Amino acid sequence: MDVRFPDIPSYRGWGKPLRVESTIDDVELIAGEVPRELAGTWYRAGPDRQYAPMTGEDIFIDGEGMAHMFRFKDGRVSYRSRWVRTARFVAQEKAGRSLFGRYRNRYTNDPSVEGMSMGAANTNAVFHAGKLMILKEDDLPYEVDPDTLATIGQHDYGGGVKAVSMSAHPKVDPVRDRMATFSYQAKGDGTTDIVFYEIDGDGRIVDEIWFDMPYPGMVHDFAITEHYAIFPFFPLITTMDSVKAGGTYYEWHRDRETMVAVVKRGGTREDIRWFRGAPTSAGHMLNAHEDGDGRIHLDLCLYEGNCFPFFKTPDGETTPTCPPILTRMTFDLTRNADDFTKAPIMPVPCEMPRTDDRYQGMAVRHGYMICYRTGDGTSAIGHLDLATNAFETWAPGARSSCQEPQFVPRTPDSPESDGWLLTIVNRLDENHSDLAILDAQKIADGPVALLSLPVRVRATFHGSWVPAETLATGHFAMSRAA
């Protein structure tokens, strides 16, 4: 069978499937100087297409997982990318063609893979308890070698995880060396089961709370504070009758409410407080914190409608697009009420927000994000001072766009935002990628170093920075400045 990809918009130009594993021992430095204090590895994960999709259609969150790494040592950078050899990947490699149908819809798959996991390991790369894991929220993590990116296999914490999947958005605390994570639809497609886990630095599960979602929805991300985990439920809902009939895995139900569960860490399902509001959606959280007066604040990129228009209504209607606005939701635990307030933090639409991970769950001052995205494919990196509302940006130039930024502290105990910001730059017309290193407190000054890759890093969603010391010991040992 010939390998042919359909002529669809998402496969033209920058989005054309790359299907290449790369090794570059020394990435070319074209401007500035790589700070020698940067010692460690930046891991990323994203989707690519091994073969043309069975259905001839594609959505950007689907595709086989590709793991990426940038290793920093002595002022030099190396780059490597490797496929994650999931069960899905290996089956298709053997068959020489695509075997999986619509996104997460096992009822549209080739009969030869009946019962096989559809997990693509294409969303996030996270290091914790001595293991580098590539994550996709519909499956268990895949462990890969942190030096070679060779796939080791699935990881379920020695059988301790009873859920069928784990989130692509765990929160790793590099100060306490702990990880908070969860699974939704945790007992299988269309179930309302959700479970919250906390895992210590040795990979032991130290907290596990199961509860029920208000509906079998999508829960892509969550947030934590010192004492709570916050789960927003948006009405992108799995309807199994529709799925079995070949429909999309999620449908937008604008007649259902947004509901938020505030879960006490170390508590029980009986301790959960529920809040409700108008139908909205979001993919990504910036941060959450407690204010000391019984209120919890959640900062997220909020859509006043459906954030994924390719998931239509049950009637097949495509909903209008709406911008993601950084918004603060506030939940008052002192009131005997289930409503919450929300207020925009800044008017500029933005996505993929990140903070200094050492201060996650605390009242942070600095946030970083992708902003000023346009129809011609350009975008910029933004830095918001949440105390003063000052907002500065760095744009990589015409026909260039940025991938999710990554903050790296200057030292393990440096103050919040004292460090660098890493971002992959897509040179859309030149068909290759750059790596930009910015001073996190002065991003408008432009890169302190710019490196040029001879290949295109097609797409990465999320990732994490791992210091060289952590790779050597298997444990994080950062601290927060007093």
C-alpha positions as CSV (number, residue, x, y, z in Angstrom):
1,M,0.0,0.0,0.0
2,D,1.4,3.4,-1.0
3,V,2.0,5.9,1.8
4,R,-0.1,9.0,0.9
5,F,-1.2,11.9,3.2
6,P,-4.4,13.8,2.4
7,D,-4.2,17.3,1.1
8,I,-5.8,19.0,4.0
9,P,-5.0,22.4,5.6
10,S,-3.5,21.0,8.7
11,Y,-0.9,19.1,6.7
12,R,0.3,22.0,4.6
13,G,3.3,24.1,5.3
14,W,4.5,23.9,8.9
15,G,1.9,21.3,9.7
16,K,3.1,18.8,7.1
17,P,4.0,15.5,9.0
18,L,7.7,15.4,9.6
19,R,8.2,11.7,10.5
20,V,11.9,12.2,11.3
21,E,14.0,11.3,14.3
22,S,17.0,13.7,14.7
23,T,20.3,13.8,16.6
24,I,22.3,17.0,16.6
25,D,25.3,16.9,18.8
26,D,26.0,20.7,18.8
27,V,23.3,23.1,17.8
28,E,24.5,26.1,15.9
29,L,24.8,29.3,17.9
30,I,23.8,32.3,15.7
31,A,23.6,35.1,18.2
32,G,24.6,35.8,21.8
33,E,26.0,33.3,24.2
34,V,24.4,30.3,26.0
35,P,24.6,30.9,29.8
36,R,27.0,28.4,31.3
37,E,24.8,28.3,34.4
38,L,22.2,26.4,32.3
39,A,23.1,22.8,33.1
40,G,20.4,20.2,32.5
41,T,17.9,19.0,29.9
42,W,14.7,20.5,28.6
43,Y,12.3,17.8,27.6
44,R,9.3,18.3,25.3
45,A,6.6,16.1,23.7
46,G,4.3,16.6,20.8
47,P,2.3,14.8,18.0
48,D,3.4,13.7,14.5
49,R,1.8,11.3,12.1
50,Q,3.4,8.0,11.5
51,Y,1.0,7.2,8.7
52,A,-1.9,9.0,7.1
53,P,-5.0,8.9,9.3
54,M,-7.5,6.2,8.5
55,T,-10.4,8.7,8.2
56,G,-8.6,11.2,6.1
57,E,-9.2,13.9,8.7
58,D,-7.0,15.2,11.5
59,I,-7.1,17.3,14.6
60,F,-4.0,18.9,16.0
61,I,-4.1,17.1,19.3
62,D,-3.9,13.6,17.6
63,G,-0.9,11.8,16.2
64,E,1.9,9.6,17.4
65,G,4.1,10.9,20.2
66,M,7.5,12.4,19.5
67,A,9.8,13.1,22.5
68,H,12.3,15.9,22.2
69,M,15.3,17.0,24.4
70,F,17.6,19.9,24.5
71,R,20.7,19.2,26.7
72,F,22.6,22.1,28.0
73,K,26.2,21.7,29.2
74,D,29.2,24.0,29.3
75,G,27.5,26.7,27.2
76,R,26.6,24.2,24.4
77,V,23.3,22.6,23.4
78,S,22.6,19.2,21.8
79,Y,19.2,18.1,20.4
80,R,17.5,14.8,20.0
81,S,14.0,13.6,19.0
82,R,12.6,10.0,19.0
83,W,9.3,8.4,18.5
84,V,7.6,7.0,21.6
85,R,7.1,3.4,20.7
86,T,3.6,2.9,22.2
87,A,1.5,-0.1,21.5
88,R,-0.3,2.0,18.9
89,F,3.0,2.9,17.2
90,V,4.4,-0.6,17.2
91,A,1.2,-2.1,15.7
92,Q,1.1,0.4,12.9
93,E,4.8,-0.1,12.2
94,K,4.2,-3.8,11.7
95,A,1.1,-3.2,9.5
96,G,2.7,-0.4,7.5
97,R,-0.4,1.8,7.8
98,S,-2.7,3.6,10.2
99,L,-4.9,1.3,12.3
100,F,-6.7,3.9,14.5
101,G,-9.7,5.9,13.5
102,R,-11.2,9.1,15.0
103,Y,-9.6,10.7,18.0
104,R,-10.1,8.4,21.1
105,N,-12.9,6.5,19.3
106,R,-12.0,2.9,19.5
107,Y,-15.2,2.0,17.6
108,T,-13.7,3.4,14.4
109,N,-10.4,1.4,14.7
110,D,-9.3,-1.4,12.4
111,P,-10.5,-4.7,13.8
112,S,-6.9,-6.0,14.2
113,V,-6.3,-3.6,17.1
114,E,-9.6,-4.3,19.0
115,G,-8.9,-3.9,22.7
116,M,-5.5,-2.2,22.2
117,S,-4.9,1.1,23.9
118,M,-5.1,4.2,21.6
119,G,-2.7,6.2,23.8
120,A,-0.3,8.2,21.7
121,A,2.1,9.6,24.4
122,N,2.1,13.0,22.6
123,T,1.4,15.7,25.2
124,N,3.9,16.3,28.0
125,A,7.3,15.2,29.2
126,V,7.7,15.0,32.9
127,F,10.6,13.8,35.2
128,H,9.9,12.6,38.7
129,A,11.2,9.8,41.0
130,G,14.1,9.1,38.7
131,K,11.9,8.4,35.7
132,L,11.2,10.4,32.5
133,M,7.6,9.9,31.4
134,I,5.8,10.9,28.2
135,L,2.2,11.5,28.9
136,K,-1.2,11.6,27.1
137,E,-4.3,11.7,29.3
138,D,-6.0,8.7,27.7
139,D,-3.4,6.2,28.8
140,L,-0.8,5.3,31.4
141,P,2.6,7.1,31.1
142,Y,5.4,5.7,28.9
143,E,8.8,5.8,30.5
144,V,11.7,6.7,28.2
145,D,15.4,6.8,28.8
146,P,16.4,10.4,29.8
147,D,19.7,10.2,27.8
148,T,18.6,8.4,24.6
149,L,14.8,8.8,24.6
150,A,14.5,5.1,23.9
151,T,11.1,3.8,25.0
152,I,11.3,1.6,28.1
153,G,7.6,0.8,28.5
154,Q,4.5,1.8,30.4
155,H,4.7,2.8,34.1
156,D,1.9,2.2,36.7
157,Y,4.0,2.8,39.9
158,G,4.3,-0.9,40.6
159,G,0.6,-1.5,40.2
160,G,-0.3,1.3,42.6
161,V,-2.2,3.2,40.0
162,K,-5.6,1.5,39.5
163,A,-6.8,4.0,37.0
164,V,-6.6,3.2,33.3
165,S,-4.8,6.5,32.5
166,M,-3.0,9.4,34.1
167,S,-3.2,13.1,33.3
168,A,-0.9,14.9,30.9
169,H,-0.7,17.8,33.4
170,P,0.8,16.6,36.7
171,K,2.2,19.2,39.0
172,V,5.8,18.4,40.1
173,D,6.9,20.3,43.1
174,P,10.7,20.6,42.7
175,V,11.1,21.8,46.3
176,R,9.2,19.0,48.1
177,D,10.1,16.5,45.4
178,R,6.5,15.4,45.1
179,M,4.1,15.1,42.2
180,A,0.3,15.7,42.2
181,T,-1.7,14.1,39.4
182,F,-5.0,12.6,38.5
183,S,-7.0,10.5,36.1
184,Y,-10.4,11.3,34.7
185,Q,-12.8,8.7,33.1
186,A,-10.5,6.7,35.3
187,K,-12.3,3.4,34.9
188,G,-12.7,3.6,31.1
189,D,-14.4,5.5,28.3
190,G,-17.4,7.5,29.3
191,T,-17.2,6.8,33.1
192,T,-17.6,9.6,35.7
193,D,-14.8,8.3,37.9
194,I,-11.9,10.6,38.7
195,V,-9.0,10.0,41.1
196,F,-6.4,12.4,42.6
197,Y,-2.9,11.0,43.4
198,E,0.1,12.4,45.3
199,I,3.4,10.6,44.7
200,D,6.5,11.1,46.8
201,G,10.1,11.4,45.5
202,D,10.6,7.6,45.6
203,G,7.6,6.9,43.5
204,R,5.3,5.9,46.3
205,I,1.6,6.9,46.2
206,V,0.9,8.8,49.5
207,D,-2.6,10.1,48.8
208,E,-5.4,8.8,46.7
209,I,-8.9,10.3,46.6
210,W,-11.6,8.9,44.2
211,F,-14.8,10.8,43.5
212,D,-17.5,11.3,40.8
213,M,-17.5,13.9,38.1
214,P,-20.8,15.7,37.4
215,Y,-20.6,14.3,33.8
216,P,-18.1,12.3,31.8
217,G,-16.2,15.3,30.5
218,M,-12.8,16.4,29.5
219,V,-10.4,17.5,32.3
220,H,-7.2,18.4,30.6
221,D,-5.6,20.3,33.4
222,F,-6.0,21.1,37.1
223,A,-4.3,23.2,39.7
224,I,-3.1,22.9,43.2
225,T,-2.6,25.1,46.3
226,E,-0.9,24.2,49.6
227,H,-4.0,22.5,50.9
228,Y,-6.2,21.9,47.9
229,A,-6.5,20.5,44.4
230,I,-8.9,22.3,42.0
231,F,-10.6,20.5,39.3
232,P,-12.7,22.5,36.7
233,F,-15.3,20.5,34.8
234,F,-16.3,22.0,31.5
235,P,-19.2,20.7,29.4
236,L,-17.1,19.0,26.7
237,I,-18.9,15.6,27.4
238,T,-18.4,12.1,26.2
239,T,-21.7,10.5,25.1
240,M,-21.1,6.8,24.5
241,D,-24.0,6.3,22.2
242,S,-22.6,8.9,19.9
243,V,-19.1,7.5,20.2
244,K,-20.3,4.0,19.4
245,A,-22.1,5.4,16.3
246,G,-18.7,6.8,15.1
247,G,-19.0,10.3,16.4
248,T,-16.5,12.5,18.1
249,Y,-15.3,11.5,21.6
250,Y,-16.5,14.8,23.1
251,E,-19.5,17.0,22.3
252,W,-20.1,20.6,23.5
253,H,-23.2,20.8,25.7
254,R,-23.9,24.5,26.1
255,D,-26.9,23.7,28.3
256,R,-24.7,22.2,31.0
257,E,-22.9,24.2,33.7
258,T,-19.2,24.6,34.5
259,M,-18.6,22.9,37.8
260,V,-15.5,23.1,40.0
261,A,-14.4,20.6,42.7
262,V,-12.2,21.9,45.4
263,V,-10.6,18.8,46.9
264,K,-8.8,18.8,50.2
265,R,-5.3,17.3,49.9
266,G,-5.0,14.5,52.4
267,G,-8.8,14.6,52.9
268,T,-11.7,12.5,51.6
269,R,-14.4,12.8,49.0
270,E,-16.7,14.0,51.7
271,D,-14.5,17.1,52.2
272,I,-15.0,18.2,48.6
273,R,-16.7,21.6,48.0
274,W,-18.5,22.1,44.7
275,F,-19.0,25.4,42.8
276,R,-21.0,26.0,39.6
277,G,-21.3,28.7,36.9
278,A,-22.1,29.4,33.3
279,P,-20.8,27.0,30.6
280,T,-17.2,27.9,29.7
281,S,-14.1,25.9,28.9
282,A,-10.3,26.0,29.3
283,G,-7.3,23.9,28.4
284,H,-4.6,25.3,30.7
285,M,-4.2,26.7,34.1
286,L,-1.6,29.3,35.1
287,N,-1.7,28.8,38.9
288,A,-3.9,28.7,42.0
289,H,-3.4,30.0,45.5
290,E,-5.0,30.5,48.8
291,D,-5.3,34.1,50.1
292,G,-5.5,33.3,53.9
293,D,-9.1,34.6,54.2
294,G,-10.8,31.3,53.1
295,R,-10.7,32.1,49.4
296,I,-9.0,30.2,46.6
297,H,-8.0,31.9,43.4
298,L,-7.6,30.0,40.1
299,D,-5.9,31.8,37.2
300,L,-6.6,30.1,33.8
301,C,-6.9,30.8,30.1
302,L,-10.7,30.9,30.0
303,Y,-12.9,30.6,26.9
304,E,-16.4,31.9,27.2
305,G,-17.6,29.0,25.1
306,N,-16.1,26.0,23.5
307,C,-12.3,25.9,23.3
308,F,-12.3,23.1,20.8
309,P,-14.7,24.0,17.9
310,F,-13.9,20.7,16.1
311,F,-15.9,19.0,18.9
312,K,-19.4,20.0,17.9
313,T,-22.7,20.1,19.7
314,P,-24.9,17.0,19.9
315,D,-26.8,18.4,17.0
316,G,-23.7,18.7,14.9
317,E,-23.4,22.4,15.1
318,T,-20.0,24.1,15.1
319,T,-19.8,26.7,17.8
320,P,-18.2,30.1,17.2
321,T,-14.6,30.6,18.2
322,C,-13.8,32.7,21.2
323,P,-10.5,34.0,22.6
324,P,-8.7,32.6,25.6
325,I,-8.6,35.4,28.2
326,L,-6.4,35.0,31.4
327,T,-9.1,35.0,34.0
328,R,-9.3,34.7,37.8
329,M,-11.9,32.4,39.3
330,T,-12.4,32.9,43.0
331,F,-14.0,30.3,45.3
332,D,-15.0,31.4,48.8
333,L,-14.9,28.5,51.2
334,T,-16.3,30.5,54.1
335,R,-19.7,31.0,52.4
336,N,-22.4,28.4,52.3
337,A,-22.9,29.0,48.6
338,D,-21.9,27.2,45.4
339,D,-21.3,30.2,43.1
340,F,-18.0,31.7,42.2
341,T,-16.7,35.0,40.7
342,K,-14.5,35.5,37.7
343,A,-12.7,38.5,36.5
344,P,-10.3,39.0,33.6
345,I,-6.7,39.6,34.5
346,M,-5.6,41.0,31.2
347,P,-7.3,41.7,27.9
348,V,-4.7,40.1,25.6
349,P,-5.7,36.6,24.5
350,C,-3.1,34.1,25.5
351,E,-2.4,30.4,25.9
352,M,0.1,27.8,27.3
353,P,0.7,29.8,30.5
354,R,3.6,28.9,32.8
355,T,5.1,30.1,36.1
356,D,8.2,29.4,38.1
357,D,7.4,25.8,39.1
358,R,9.0,26.2,42.5
359,Y,6.2,28.7,43.5
360,Q,3.3,26.7,42.0
361,G,0.3,26.8,44.3
362,M,1.5,30.0,45.9
363,A,0.7,33.6,45.2
364,V,3.1,34.1,42.3
365,R,3.9,37.4,40.7
366,H,5.1,36.4,37.3
367,G,3.4,34.5,34.5
368,Y,4.6,33.7,31.0
369,M,2.6,32.7,27.9
370,I,2.1,32.6,24.2
371,C,0.3,35.7,23.0
372,Y,-0.6,37.8,19.9
373,R,-1.3,34.8,17.8
374,T,-2.5,35.8,14.3
375,G,-4.0,34.1,11.3
376,D,-0.7,34.2,9.4
377,G,1.0,32.0,12.0
378,T,2.9,34.6,14.0
379,S,3.0,34.8,17.8
380,A,5.0,36.2,20.7
381,I,6.0,35.4,24.2
382,G,4.5,37.5,27.0
383,H,5.5,38.2,30.6
384,L,2.8,39.5,32.9
385,D,3.6,41.0,36.3
386,L,0.4,40.1,38.3
387,A,1.3,42.7,41.0
388,T,1.5,45.7,38.7
389,N,-0.3,44.4,35.5
390,A,2.8,45.4,33.6
391,F,3.0,43.4,30.4
392,E,6.0,43.0,28.1
393,T,6.5,40.8,25.0
394,W,9.2,39.4,22.7
395,A,8.2,38.6,19.1
396,P,10.6,36.5,17.0
397,G,9.8,38.4,13.8
398,A,7.6,38.1,10.7
399,R,6.2,34.7,9.8
400,S,7.6,33.2,13.0
401,S,5.8,31.8,16.0
402,C,6.7,30.5,19.5
403,Q,6.0,27.3,21.3
404,E,5.2,27.1,25.0
405,P,7.8,28.9,27.2
406,Q,9.8,27.2,29.9
407,F,11.1,29.0,33.0
408,V,14.5,27.9,34.3
409,P,15.8,29.4,37.6
410,R,19.2,30.9,37.6
411,T,20.2,28.9,40.7
412,P,18.2,26.3,42.8
413,D,17.4,29.0,45.4
414,S,17.1,32.1,43.2
415,P,14.1,34.5,43.7
416,E,10.9,34.0,41.7
417,S,11.5,34.8,38.0
418,D,15.2,35.2,38.4
419,G,16.4,33.0,35.5
420,W,15.8,32.3,31.9
421,L,12.9,31.6,29.5
422,L,13.3,28.9,26.8
423,T,11.1,28.7,23.7
424,I,11.2,26.9,20.4
425,V,10.7,29.4,17.5
426,N,9.0,28.2,14.3
427,R,10.5,29.8,11.3
428,L,7.5,29.2,9.1
429,D,8.9,30.3,5.7
430,E,12.4,28.9,6.3
431,N,11.0,25.5,7.4
432,H,13.2,25.1,10.4
433,S,13.3,25.9,14.1
434,D,15.3,28.1,16.4
435,L,15.9,27.8,20.1
436,A,15.6,31.2,21.9
437,I,17.0,31.8,25.5
438,L,15.6,34.9,27.1
439,D,16.3,36.7,30.4
440,A,13.0,36.0,32.2
441,Q,12.9,39.5,33.8
442,K,13.8,41.3,30.6
443,I,12.2,39.4,27.7
444,A,11.6,42.6,25.7
445,D,15.4,42.9,25.3
446,G,15.4,39.8,23.1
447,P,17.4,36.6,23.3
448,V,20.6,36.3,25.3
449,A,21.3,33.5,22.9
450,L,19.7,32.2,19.7
451,L,20.5,28.8,18.3
452,S,19.4,27.5,14.9
453,L,18.3,23.9,14.2
454,P,18.6,22.5,10.7
455,V,15.3,20.7,11.2
456,R,11.7,21.6,11.9
457,V,10.4,20.9,15.4
458,R,6.8,20.5,14.0
459,A,4.9,20.8,17.2
460,T,5.4,20.3,20.9
461,F,2.7,20.9,23.5
462,H,4.4,20.8,26.9
463,G,7.6,19.9,28.7
464,S,9.8,20.4,31.7
465,W,13.3,21.4,32.7
466,V,15.4,18.9,34.6
467,P,18.6,20.1,36.3
468,A,21.7,18.0,35.6
469,E,22.0,17.2,39.4
470,T,18.4,15.9,39.3
471,L,19.2,13.6,36.4
472,A,22.2,12.3,38.3
473,T,20.3,11.7,41.6
474,G,16.8,11.1,40.5
475,H,15.5,13.7,42.9
476,F,14.8,17.4,42.8
477,A,16.5,19.6,45.3
478,M,15.4,23.2,44.6
479,S,14.3,25.8,47.2
480,R,12.3,29.0,47.4
481,A,14.0,32.3,48.2
482,A,13.0,33.7,51.5
